[in-house]
Amino acid sequence: MSMNLEEILKRLGWDDGFQIPISNSENKALEEELAKLSLRKAKTKAVLDRATERLDGLKDHFNYVSLENDQNQKLITAHRQQLRALEHQYQITKAEKEGLEQETKQTMKELRASEEREEKKKYELEKGVAKAEKLKQETDWDVEALAAWEEALKKRDEDNELIKKFSQEDERKYNELEARRQLLQLEVDKGEGDH
């Protein structure tokens, strides 16, 4: 009997699928409406699933972008702080450079003044020796006058030794100032090279 029922159902169009035997046209219309709605529901569910997946993907992307934005903001803040530090260091270096330039100018001025003093002393010494030579040639000296003159020359020799000593001290000071000027110049050049 069960076999006959299956054959009857097959003849009525009810296989293993969705369709069930329909008793009237109203039920058939309802079944078709149900099939359409079920299909529509399945499509809508598929669209909803795709939209949900897309939304989840967008959320993940948004989280990633937010994380990247936070990292970028931290980098920007770090770079801004580094830039401020570099600008501060630049201002300090600039001030140091200006100070070194002023010191170099002052050293050069002192050096020129020292050279001028040395030249003046040399000129005065040469002038004194020339004058002594001229006086010696123009005057007839007796022994007493010569002795006095020798004493004066000895005094002058002592003066000349003092002048020589001061000239050597000036030369030593000149060498120290020149070495200092060269050192300052190297520091200024190095400071300019760092920028």
C-alpha positions in Angstrom: 0.0 0.0 0.0 2.8 2.3 0.8 4.1 1.7 -2.7 0.9 2.8 -4.3 0.8 5.9 -2.3 4.3 6.9 -3.5 3.2 6.3 -7.1 0.1 8.4 -6.6 2.2 11.2 -5.1 4.6 11.0 -8.0 1.7 11.3 -10.5 0.4 14.3 -8.6 3.8 15.9 -9.0 5.2 15.5 -5.6 8.7 14.1 -5.9 11.4 14.7 -3.4 11.3 18.5 -4.0 9.4 21.4 -2.5 6.1 21.0 -4.3 3.3 19.3 -2.4 0.1 18.2 -4.0 -2.3 21.1 -4.1 -6.0 20.7 -3.5 -7.1 24.0 -5.1 -6.0 27.1 -6.9 -6.0 29.2 -3.8 -3.6 26.9 -2.1 -1.5 26.8 -5.3 -1.4 30.6 -5.3 -0.4 30.6 -1.6 2.3 28.0 -2.3 3.7 30.1 -5.1 3.6 33.2 -2.9 5.4 31.1 -0.2 8.0 29.9 -2.7 8.6 33.5 -3.9 8.8 34.8 -0.3 11.1 31.9 0.7 13.3 32.7 -2.3 13.2 36.4 -1.5 14.0 35.6 2.1 17.0 33.4 1.0 18.2 36.2 -1.3 17.7 38.8 1.3 19.5 36.7 3.9 22.4 36.2 1.4 22.5 40.0 0.8 22.3 40.5 4.6 25.1 38.0 5.2 27.2 39.7 2.5 26.4 43.1 4.1 27.2 41.8 7.5 30.5 40.4 6.3 31.2 43.6 4.6 30.3 45.6 7.7 32.6 43.3 9.8 35.3 43.9 7.3 34.8 47.6 7.4 34.8 47.5 11.3 38.1 45.6 11.1 39.4 48.0 8.6 38.2 50.9 10.7 40.0 49.4 13.8 43.1 49.0 11.7 42.9 52.6 10.4 42.3 53.9 13.9 45.3 52.0 15.2 47.4 53.3 12.3 46.1 56.8 13.0 47.1 56.5 16.7 50.6 55.3 15.7 50.9 58.1 13.1 49.8 60.6 15.8 52.5 59.2 18.1 55.1 59.4 15.4 54.0 63.0 14.5 54.2 64.0 18.2 57.7 62.3 18.5 58.9 64.0 15.4 57.5 67.4 16.5 59.3 67.0 19.9 62.5 66.0 18.0 62.1 69.0 15.7 61.7 71.3 18.7 64.8 69.8 20.3 66.7 70.3 17.1 65.5 73.9 16.7 66.6 74.6 20.3 70.0 73.0 19.7 70.3 75.0 16.5 69.6 78.3 18.4 72.2 77.3 21.1 74.8 76.4 18.4 74.0 79.7 16.5 74.5 81.7 19.8 77.7 79.8 20.5 78.9 80.5 16.9 78.2 84.2 17.3 80.0 84.2 20.6 83.0 82.4 19.0 83.0 84.9 16.1 83.1 87.8 18.6 85.8 86.1 20.6 87.8 85.5 17.4 87.4 89.2 16.4 88.5 90.3 19.9 91.5 87.9 19.7 92.5 89.2 16.3 92.2 92.8 17.6 94.5 91.9 20.5 96.8 90.2 18.2 97.1 93.2 15.8 97.6 95.5 18.9 100.4 93.2 20.1 102.0 93.2 16.6 101.8 97.0 16.5 103.4 97.4 19.9 106.2 95.0 18.9 106.8 97.0 15.6 106.8 100.2 17.6 109.4 98.9 20.0 111.6 97.6 17.2 111.3 101.0 15.5 112.2 102.9 18.6 115.1 100.5 19.3 116.5 100.9 15.7 116.0 104.7 16.0 117.9 104.7 19.3 120.8 102.6 17.9 121.0 104.8 14.8 121.0 107.9 16.9 123.8 106.4 19.1 125.8 105.6 16.0 125.4 109.1 14.6 126.4 110.7 17.9 129.4 108.4 18.2 130.6 109.4 14.7 130.0 113.1 15.2 131.6 113.6 18.6 135.2 113.4 19.7 135.1 111.5 22.9 137.7 111.7 25.6 138.3 108.7 27.8 136.0 110.0 30.5 133.2 110.7 28.1 133.8 107.2 26.6 133.5 105.6 30.0 130.3 107.5 30.6 129.1 106.6 27.2 129.9 102.9 27.9 128.0 103.1 31.1 125.1 104.6 29.1 125.4 101.9 26.5 125.4 99.3 29.2 122.2 100.9 30.6 120.8 100.9 27.1 121.9 97.2 26.6 119.9 96.5 29.8 117.1 98.5 28.4 117.5 96.6 25.1 117.4 93.3 27.0 114.2 94.4 28.7 112.8 95.4 25.4 113.9 92.0 24.0 112.4 90.3 27.0 109.1 92.1 26.5 109.3 91.4 22.8 109.7 87.7 23.5 106.8 87.9 26.0 104.7 89.7 23.3 105.7 87.1 20.8 104.8 84.3 23.2 101.4 86.0 23.9 101.0 86.5 20.1 101.6 82.7 19.6 99.2 81.8 22.3 96.6 84.2 20.9 97.2 82.9 17.4 96.8 79.3 18.6 93.6 80.3 20.4 92.3 82.1 17.3 93.0 79.0 15.2 91.2 76.8 17.7 88.2 79.1 17.8 88.2 79.2 14.0 88.2 75.4 13.9 85.3 75.4 16.3 83.4 77.9 14.2 84.1 75.9 11.0 83.1 72.7 12.8 79.9 74.4 14.0 79.1 75.6 10.4 79.8 72.1 9.1 77.3 70.5 11.5 74.5 72.5 9.9 
